[in-house]
Amino acid sequence: MPGPVNLPRPVSPVVPGGSLLPASLVREAERLLKRAGFNPGAVDGASSPALQQALREFQGAWGLPTTGQPDARTMQKLRRTSDRIRKHQADQFVSVGQKSGAIKTIEQRLRTLGYDVGKADGVYSQETAAAVKKFKADQPDLRNESGNLAERGRSALRREVAKLQHAPERRRLDPTKAQHRLDAKTAKATLTHSPDGTVGLAQGARGAAVENVQRHLRAAGFDPKHTNGVFDERTRGALEAFQRRSGLEATGRVDAKTWRHLKGAFILSKSAASPAQRRGERSAAVKQSEKLLKKLGFNPGKVDGLFDRRTEQAVKAYEKKHDLERNGEIGSKQLAQMKKLARTTGGIQVTNEMRRLAANGRAVALSMGGYSGLGLCATGVSRAIERTMGFRVWGNGNQIDNNLPRAHFKQVHMPLSKALKIPGLVLTWERTSTALGSRYGHTAITTGNGYTTTSDFVERNTLAAGGRSGLKIFVPLP
């Protein structure tokens, strides 16, 4: 039977110059490097190419001579770095001398914004720290001027990069002679030849043309943080993001081709809808159009002044209902029509539920009496409400107004002619000219076409029905 195998003891590494390093020191370096995110190989107190490479990466991060050996200065930095990591192990604080995938993401985000991090390799170097300082200086809410990055700074970095992930936008501005002159001056500056043979405005340039570029970038939704006429790294980052989102080569230079695209970020017009409002515009005019759409019962999404996909869908729905060309744009004529229709609704926002109530009212009426009344108007209205809102309302025609739940309906005041143009309103009359009507009244639901209502039958022209009194009008609450 073979005897026990005697493994050789780790041999202490030899420092250049011939001296031996204690295995305990090497083992400590290995542990500290591992804690900082570097890969020294096995923690066994023996030198290896992996250990030397990890030491060189760590030394390079701190700007130390990259010897690949655990000398006194390197060990001092390793111990201090380790103490800092231990202190912040419960938060997201990172700084010089650490390595991780998260740090590589931070470097890539800084680079996207235009800051120079050197090699984006996941090593938090002094170059990374310098880029973080510049980023913080451009963020008024980040008062810490150090090169460290904690949770708040990392969140701000994520937000700033996320703001660049969209298609170019446009702003509507009143045209001025000064702006036209400035645009002409900027166009001329984009043809300037640099000593290195490149053409256009680039980092390092200064002047009114650069300020104009910065203002256009901000209008396009790519904020350079400054409009001071100094083409800095943040301006370059914003420009490159704009170029990528515009299908241009991300050169970081404003040449004639880039300026043609960027110039369109300003819509120089005194009109709210000429040229037509369309997807990508962000302006006060669009915000007013979104409010109109919402008032007319079409959902543009968030009312924020940005003509986005939801706004476009709402415009197309409006165009479909009113038999217009479905191009998803709001021109002057269409805007005028929308304003006129909004005035006729008396300030009532037509909701999808109101449209469903009008549709269900017609379906119930056709299923009961068709175009001939049966004396069951309250039954028809109650059935339509139940189909739409899930509950029944009891009582006859002149009682149903008191029984409509006020959590779901409110009374409004307007002429009958205006109410008939709004779908989904509940109408009640205290009395009508017939014998039964004088006792039980009448109730119906508007269809929104200006003349028809429904109950147990479809009444073709409610305005022409005489002898009715005590009208009350109720609108479903959103």
C-alpha positions as CSV (number, residue, x, y, z in Angstrom):
1,M,0.0,0.0,0.0
2,P,1.5,3.4,-1.0
3,G,2.6,5.7,1.8
4,P,1.4,9.2,2.3
5,V,2.0,11.8,-0.4
6,N,4.1,14.7,0.8
7,L,3.1,17.9,-1.0
8,P,5.7,20.5,-1.5
9,R,5.3,23.7,0.6
10,P,4.5,26.9,-1.2
11,V,7.6,28.6,-2.3
12,S,7.8,32.3,-1.4
13,P,7.9,34.5,-4.4
14,V,11.1,36.2,-5.4
15,V,11.0,40.0,-5.7
16,P,13.2,41.4,-8.5
17,G,16.5,41.9,-6.8
18,G,16.6,38.4,-5.3
19,S,14.8,38.8,-2.0
20,L,12.0,36.4,-1.0
21,L,8.5,37.6,0.0
22,P,6.8,35.9,2.9
23,A,4.0,33.6,1.9
24,S,1.8,35.4,4.5
25,L,2.2,38.7,2.7
26,V,1.4,37.2,-0.7
27,R,-1.6,35.5,0.8
28,E,-2.8,38.8,2.2
29,A,-2.4,40.5,-1.1
30,E,-4.4,37.8,-2.8
31,R,-7.2,38.1,-0.3
32,L,-7.3,41.9,-0.6
33,L,-7.2,41.8,-4.4
34,K,-10.1,39.3,-4.4
35,R,-12.1,41.6,-2.1
36,A,-11.5,44.5,-4.5
37,G,-12.8,42.5,-7.4
38,F,-9.5,41.5,-9.1
39,N,-8.7,37.9,-9.9
40,P,-5.3,36.8,-8.3
41,G,-6.0,33.1,-8.8
42,A,-5.9,30.7,-5.9
43,V,-5.3,32.3,-2.4
44,D,-2.4,30.1,-1.5
45,G,0.5,32.4,-0.8
46,A,2.3,31.4,-4.0
47,S,3.1,33.8,-6.9
48,S,1.4,33.2,-10.2
49,P,0.9,35.1,-13.5
50,A,-2.7,35.7,-12.4
51,L,-1.5,37.4,-9.2
52,Q,0.9,39.6,-11.0
53,Q,-1.7,40.6,-13.5
54,A,-4.2,41.5,-10.8
55,L,-1.5,43.5,-9.0
56,R,-0.7,45.4,-12.2
57,E,-4.4,46.2,-12.8
58,F,-4.7,47.5,-9.2
59,Q,-1.5,49.5,-9.4
60,G,-2.5,51.0,-12.7
61,A,-5.9,52.1,-11.1
62,W,-4.0,54.0,-8.5
63,G,-1.3,55.4,-10.8
64,L,1.4,53.3,-9.1
65,P,4.3,51.7,-11.0
66,T,2.9,48.5,-12.5
67,T,5.5,46.1,-11.2
68,G,3.1,43.3,-10.5
69,Q,4.7,42.9,-7.0
70,P,3.1,43.5,-3.6
71,D,5.5,46.3,-2.6
72,A,4.9,48.5,0.5
73,R,3.0,51.3,-1.4
74,T,0.8,48.7,-3.1
75,M,0.0,46.9,0.1
76,Q,-0.8,50.2,1.8
77,K,-3.3,51.1,-1.0
78,L,-4.7,47.5,-0.9
79,R,-5.4,47.7,2.9
80,R,-7.0,51.1,2.7
81,T,-9.1,50.1,-0.3
82,S,-10.2,47.0,1.6
83,D,-11.1,49.0,4.7
84,R,-13.2,51.3,2.5
85,I,-15.0,48.4,0.8
86,R,-15.7,46.7,4.2
87,K,-17.2,50.0,5.4
88,H,-19.5,50.3,2.4
89,Q,-20.4,46.7,1.9
90,A,-24.1,47.5,2.5
91,D,-24.4,50.3,0.0
92,Q,-23.4,51.0,-3.6
93,F,-20.3,53.1,-3.0
94,V,-17.5,52.5,-5.4
95,S,-14.2,54.3,-5.9
96,V,-10.6,53.9,-7.1
97,G,-9.0,50.5,-6.8
98,Q,-12.1,48.4,-7.4
99,K,-13.1,46.2,-10.3
100,S,-16.5,44.8,-11.3
101,G,-19.0,44.4,-14.0
102,A,-21.1,47.2,-12.4
103,I,-18.1,49.5,-12.6
104,K,-17.8,48.7,-16.3
105,T,-21.4,49.7,-16.8
106,I,-20.7,52.9,-15.0
107,E,-17.8,53.6,-17.3
108,Q,-19.9,52.9,-20.4
109,R,-22.6,55.2,-19.2
110,L,-20.1,58.0,-18.5
111,R,-18.6,57.4,-22.0
112,T,-22.1,57.6,-23.5
113,L,-22.5,61.1,-21.9
114,G,-19.2,62.1,-23.4
115,Y,-16.8,61.8,-20.4
116,D,-13.4,60.3,-21.0
117,V,-12.9,57.2,-18.7
118,G,-9.9,55.8,-20.6
119,K,-10.4,52.1,-21.1
120,A,-13.9,50.9,-20.0
121,D,-12.6,47.7,-18.5
122,G,-14.5,47.6,-15.2
123,V,-11.4,48.9,-13.3
124,Y,-12.3,52.1,-11.3
125,S,-9.1,54.0,-12.1
126,Q,-8.1,57.6,-11.5
127,E,-9.3,58.4,-15.0
128,T,-12.7,57.0,-14.0
129,A,-12.7,59.1,-10.9
130,A,-11.8,62.2,-13.0
131,A,-14.8,61.5,-15.3
132,V,-17.1,61.1,-12.3
133,K,-15.9,64.5,-10.9
134,K,-16.8,66.1,-14.2
135,F,-20.2,64.3,-14.3
136,K,-21.0,65.5,-10.8
137,A,-20.0,69.1,-11.7
138,D,-22.7,69.0,-14.4
139,Q,-25.4,67.8,-12.0
140,P,-26.6,70.6,-9.8
141,D,-28.3,68.1,-7.4
142,L,-25.0,66.3,-6.8
143,R,-23.0,68.5,-4.4
144,N,-20.3,65.9,-3.6
145,E,-17.3,66.9,-5.7
146,S,-15.2,63.7,-5.0
147,G,-14.4,61.1,-7.6
148,N,-16.4,58.5,-5.7
149,L,-19.8,57.3,-6.8
150,A,-22.5,56.2,-4.4
151,E,-26.2,55.2,-4.8
152,R,-27.4,58.7,-5.5
153,G,-24.8,59.4,-8.1
154,R,-25.3,56.1,-9.8
155,S,-29.1,56.8,-10.0
156,A,-28.4,60.2,-11.5
157,L,-26.1,58.6,-14.1
158,R,-28.8,56.0,-15.1
159,R,-31.3,58.8,-15.5
160,E,-29.1,61.0,-17.6
161,V,-28.3,58.1,-20.0
162,A,-32.0,57.1,-20.1
163,K,-32.9,60.6,-21.3
164,L,-30.9,60.0,-24.5
165,Q,-32.9,56.8,-25.4
166,H,-35.5,58.4,-27.7
167,A,-36.1,59.7,-31.2
168,P,-35.2,63.4,-31.8
169,E,-37.8,65.8,-30.7
170,R,-38.9,69.3,-31.9
171,R,-39.9,72.5,-30.2
172,R,-42.3,75.2,-31.7
173,L,-40.9,78.7,-31.4
174,D,-41.9,82.1,-32.7
175,P,-39.6,83.0,-35.7
176,T,-37.3,85.9,-35.3
177,K,-34.8,87.6,-37.5
178,A,-32.1,87.0,-34.9
179,Q,-32.7,83.3,-35.0
180,H,-32.6,83.2,-38.8
181,R,-29.3,85.1,-38.8
182,L,-27.9,82.7,-36.1
183,D,-28.9,79.6,-38.1
184,A,-27.2,81.0,-41.1
185,K,-24.1,81.7,-39.1
186,T,-24.2,78.2,-37.7
187,A,-24.6,76.7,-41.1
188,K,-21.5,78.6,-42.3
189,A,-19.5,77.4,-39.2
190,T,-20.3,73.8,-40.0
191,L,-18.3,74.2,-43.2
192,T,-15.1,75.3,-41.4
193,H,-12.0,73.2,-42.1
194,S,-9.8,72.3,-39.1
195,P,-6.0,71.8,-39.3
196,D,-6.4,68.1,-39.0
197,G,-8.5,68.0,-42.2
198,T,-11.9,67.5,-40.5
199,V,-14.9,69.8,-41.2
200,G,-17.4,71.3,-38.9
201,L,-17.8,72.2,-35.2
202,A,-16.2,69.9,-32.7
203,Q,-15.0,69.7,-29.0
204,G,-13.0,72.8,-28.2
205,A,-14.9,75.2,-30.4
206,R,-16.5,78.3,-28.9
207,G,-18.9,81.0,-29.9
208,A,-22.5,81.8,-30.8
209,A,-22.7,79.0,-33.3
210,V,-21.8,76.4,-30.6
211,E,-24.4,78.0,-28.3
212,N,-27.0,77.6,-31.1
213,V,-26.1,74.0,-31.5
214,Q,-26.4,73.4,-27.7
215,R,-29.9,75.1,-27.8
216,H,-31.0,72.9,-30.7
217,L,-29.7,69.8,-28.9
218,R,-31.7,70.7,-25.9
219,A,-34.8,71.2,-28.0
220,A,-34.2,67.8,-29.6
221,G,-34.2,66.2,-26.1
222,F,-30.5,65.7,-25.9
223,D,-29.5,68.0,-23.1
224,P,-25.8,69.1,-23.2
225,K,-26.2,70.6,-19.7
226,H,-24.8,73.9,-20.9
227,T,-25.8,76.6,-23.4
228,N,-22.7,78.7,-22.9
229,G,-21.1,78.4,-26.3
230,V,-18.3,76.1,-25.2
231,F,-18.2,72.8,-27.0
232,D,-17.2,70.5,-24.1
233,E,-17.3,66.7,-23.6
234,R,-21.0,66.8,-22.5
235,T,-22.0,68.6,-25.7
236,R,-20.1,66.0,-27.7
237,G,-21.9,63.2,-25.8
238,A,-25.3,64.8,-26.5
239,L,-24.4,65.3,-30.1
240,E,-23.3,61.7,-30.6
241,A,-26.5,60.5,-29.0
242,F,-28.5,62.7,-31.4
243,Q,-26.5,61.5,-34.4
244,R,-27.1,57.8,-33.5
245,R,-30.8,58.4,-33.0
246,S,-31.0,60.3,-36.3
247,G,-29.4,57.5,-38.3
248,L,-26.2,59.5,-38.7
249,E,-22.6,58.5,-38.1
250,A,-21.7,59.4,-34.4
251,T,-18.7,61.6,-35.2
252,G,-19.2,64.1,-32.4
253,R,-18.8,66.8,-35.0
254,V,-21.5,69.2,-36.4
255,D,-21.0,69.1,-40.2
256,A,-23.4,70.3,-42.8
257,K,-25.4,67.0,-42.8
258,T,-25.7,66.9,-39.1
259,W,-26.8,70.5,-39.0
260,R,-29.6,69.9,-41.5
261,H,-31.0,67.3,-39.1
262,L,-30.4,69.3,-36.0
263,K,-31.8,72.5,-37.4
264,G,-35.2,70.8,-37.5
265,A,-35.3,70.7,-33.7
266,F,-36.8,74.2,-33.9
267,I,-40.2,74.7,-35.6
268,L,-40.1,78.4,-36.3
269,S,-43.8,79.2,-36.6
270,K,-46.3,81.5,-34.8
271,S,-49.1,79.0,-35.7
272,A,-50.1,76.2,-33.3
273,A,-50.6,73.7,-36.1
274,S,-48.9,75.0,-39.3
275,P,-46.8,73.0,-40.0
276,A,-49.0,70.3,-38.5
277,Q,-48.4,68.9,-35.1
278,R,-47.0,65.4,-35.4
279,R,-45.1,62.7,-33.6
280,G,-41.9,64.0,-32.0
281,E,-43.0,67.6,-31.2
282,R,-42.9,68.8,-27.6
283,S,-44.6,72.1,-27.1
284,A,-47.3,74.0,-25.3
285,A,-49.4,73.7,-28.5
286,V,-49.2,69.9,-28.3
287,K,-50.2,70.1,-24.7
288,Q,-53.3,72.1,-25.5
289,S,-54.2,69.5,-28.3
290,E,-53.8,66.7,-25.8
291,K,-56.2,68.4,-23.4
292,L,-58.7,68.8,-26.3
293,L,-58.4,65.1,-27.2
294,K,-59.0,64.1,-23.6
295,K,-62.0,66.4,-23.4
296,L,-63.4,64.9,-26.6
297,G,-63.0,61.3,-25.2
298,F,-59.8,60.2,-26.8
299,N,-56.9,59.1,-24.7
300,P,-53.6,60.7,-25.6
301,G,-51.8,59.2,-22.6
302,K,-50.0,61.6,-20.3
303,V,-50.8,65.2,-21.0
304,D,-47.2,66.5,-21.1
305,G,-46.8,68.3,-24.4
306,L,-45.0,65.5,-26.1
307,F,-46.6,64.2,-29.3
308,D,-45.8,60.5,-28.8
309,R,-47.2,57.2,-30.0
310,R,-50.2,57.4,-27.6
311,T,-51.0,60.9,-28.8
312,E,-50.7,59.8,-32.4
313,Q,-53.1,56.9,-31.7
314,A,-55.6,59.2,-30.1
315,V,-55.4,61.6,-33.1
316,K,-56.0,58.7,-35.5
317,A,-59.0,57.5,-33.5
318,Y,-60.4,61.0,-33.7
319,E,-59.8,61.1,-37.5
320,K,-61.5,57.8,-37.9
321,K,-64.6,58.9,-36.0
322,H,-64.9,62.1,-38.0
323,D,-64.1,60.6,-41.4
324,L,-60.8,62.5,-41.8
325,E,-57.5,61.3,-43.4
326,R,-55.9,59.1,-40.8
327,N,-52.4,60.5,-40.9
328,G,-52.0,61.0,-37.1
329,E,-51.2,64.7,-37.5
330,I,-53.1,67.8,-36.3
331,G,-53.2,70.5,-38.9
332,S,-54.8,74.0,-38.6
333,K,-58.3,72.9,-39.9
334,Q,-58.4,69.8,-37.8
335,L,-57.4,71.8,-34.7
336,A,-60.1,74.3,-35.4
337,Q,-62.6,71.5,-35.7
338,M,-61.5,69.9,-32.4
339,K,-61.8,73.3,-30.6
340,K,-65.4,73.7,-32.0
341,L,-66.4,70.3,-31.0
342,A,-64.9,70.8,-27.5
343,R,-67.0,73.9,-27.1
344,T,-70.2,72.1,-28.0
345,T,-69.6,69.5,-25.3
346,G,-70.0,72.2,-22.6
347,G,-66.7,71.2,-21.0
348,I,-67.7,67.6,-20.5
349,Q,-65.0,65.1,-21.1
350,V,-66.4,62.3,-23.2
351,T,-65.1,59.0,-21.8
352,N,-65.0,55.5,-23.3
353,E,-67.6,54.5,-20.7
354,M,-70.0,57.1,-22.0
355,R,-69.5,55.8,-25.5
356,R,-70.2,52.3,-24.3
357,L,-73.3,53.5,-22.5
358,A,-74.5,55.1,-25.8
359,A,-73.8,51.9,-27.8
360,N,-75.5,49.7,-25.2
361,G,-78.5,52.0,-25.0
362,R,-79.0,51.6,-28.8
363,A,-78.5,47.8,-28.6
364,V,-81.1,47.5,-25.8
365,A,-83.6,49.7,-27.6
366,L,-83.4,47.7,-30.8
367,S,-83.8,44.5,-28.8
368,M,-87.0,45.8,-27.1
369,G,-89.1,48.1,-29.3
370,G,-86.9,49.0,-32.2
371,Y,-88.3,52.4,-33.3
372,S,-91.6,52.1,-31.5
373,G,-92.1,52.9,-27.8
374,L,-93.5,50.3,-25.4
375,G,-93.9,52.5,-22.3
376,L,-90.9,50.8,-20.7
377,C,-88.3,53.7,-21.1
378,A,-86.9,53.3,-17.5
379,T,-86.4,49.5,-18.1
380,G,-84.4,50.1,-21.3
381,V,-82.2,52.8,-19.6
382,S,-81.6,50.6,-16.6
383,R,-80.6,47.6,-18.7
384,A,-78.2,49.7,-20.7
385,I,-76.6,51.1,-17.4
386,E,-76.3,47.5,-16.1
387,R,-74.6,46.3,-19.2
388,T,-72.2,49.2,-19.1
389,M,-71.5,49.8,-15.4
390,G,-72.6,46.6,-13.7
391,F,-75.6,47.8,-11.6
392,R,-79.3,48.5,-12.2
393,V,-81.2,51.7,-11.4
394,W,-84.7,51.3,-10.3
395,G,-87.7,53.6,-10.7
396,N,-89.8,55.0,-13.5
397,G,-88.9,57.9,-15.8
398,N,-89.4,60.7,-13.3
399,Q,-87.9,58.7,-10.4
400,I,-84.7,57.4,-12.0
401,D,-83.0,60.8,-11.6
402,N,-83.2,60.4,-7.8
403,N,-81.9,56.8,-7.9
404,L,-78.8,57.4,-10.1
405,P,-75.9,56.8,-7.7
406,R,-74.1,60.1,-7.2
407,A,-70.8,58.2,-6.9
408,H,-71.3,57.3,-10.6
409,F,-73.3,60.2,-12.0
410,K,-73.5,64.0,-11.6
411,Q,-76.1,66.4,-12.8
412,V,-75.1,69.0,-15.4
413,H,-76.9,72.0,-16.9
414,M,-77.1,72.7,-20.6
415,P,-79.6,73.0,-23.4
416,L,-81.1,69.8,-24.8
417,S,-79.7,70.7,-28.2
418,K,-76.1,70.6,-26.8
419,A,-76.7,67.5,-24.7
420,L,-77.8,65.5,-27.8
421,K,-74.4,66.1,-29.3
422,I,-72.7,64.3,-26.4
423,P,-72.9,60.5,-26.2
424,G,-73.8,58.6,-23.0
425,L,-75.8,61.2,-21.1
426,V,-78.8,60.1,-19.1
427,L,-81.9,62.4,-19.7
428,T,-85.0,62.5,-17.5
429,W,-88.3,64.4,-17.8
430,E,-90.7,64.9,-15.0
431,R,-93.7,64.9,-17.3
432,T,-94.7,64.4,-20.9
433,S,-97.8,65.1,-23.0
434,T,-99.3,61.6,-22.8
435,A,-101.5,60.3,-20.0
436,L,-98.9,57.8,-18.7
437,G,-96.1,60.3,-19.3
438,S,-97.8,63.0,-17.2
439,R,-97.6,60.5,-14.3
440,Y,-94.4,58.6,-14.9
441,G,-92.3,61.0,-17.0
442,H,-89.7,59.8,-19.5
443,T,-85.9,58.9,-19.5
444,A,-83.5,58.2,-22.3
445,I,-79.8,58.0,-23.2
446,T,-78.1,60.3,-25.8
447,T,-76.3,58.7,-28.8
448,G,-74.3,61.9,-29.5
449,N,-75.4,62.5,-33.1
450,G,-77.4,65.6,-32.2
451,Y,-80.9,64.3,-32.4
452,T,-81.3,60.6,-31.4
453,T,-81.9,59.1,-28.0
454,T,-82.6,55.5,-26.8
455,S,-84.6,53.9,-24.0
456,D,-87.0,51.0,-24.8
457,F,-86.9,52.2,-28.4
458,V,-84.8,54.5,-30.7
459,E,-86.3,58.0,-30.8
460,R,-85.3,59.5,-34.1
461,N,-85.7,63.2,-33.2
462,T,-85.8,64.0,-29.6
463,L,-85.8,67.8,-30.2
464,A,-89.1,67.5,-32.1
465,A,-90.8,65.7,-29.2
466,G,-93.1,68.3,-27.7
467,G,-95.0,68.5,-24.4
468,R,-92.1,67.4,-22.1
469,S,-91.0,69.4,-19.0
470,G,-88.7,69.1,-16.1
471,L,-85.6,68.0,-18.0
472,K,-82.6,66.9,-16.0
473,I,-79.3,65.8,-17.5
474,F,-76.7,63.4,-15.9
475,V,-73.2,62.6,-17.0
476,P,-71.4,59.4,-15.9
477,L,-68.3,60.2,-13.8
478,P,-64.9,59.0,-15.1
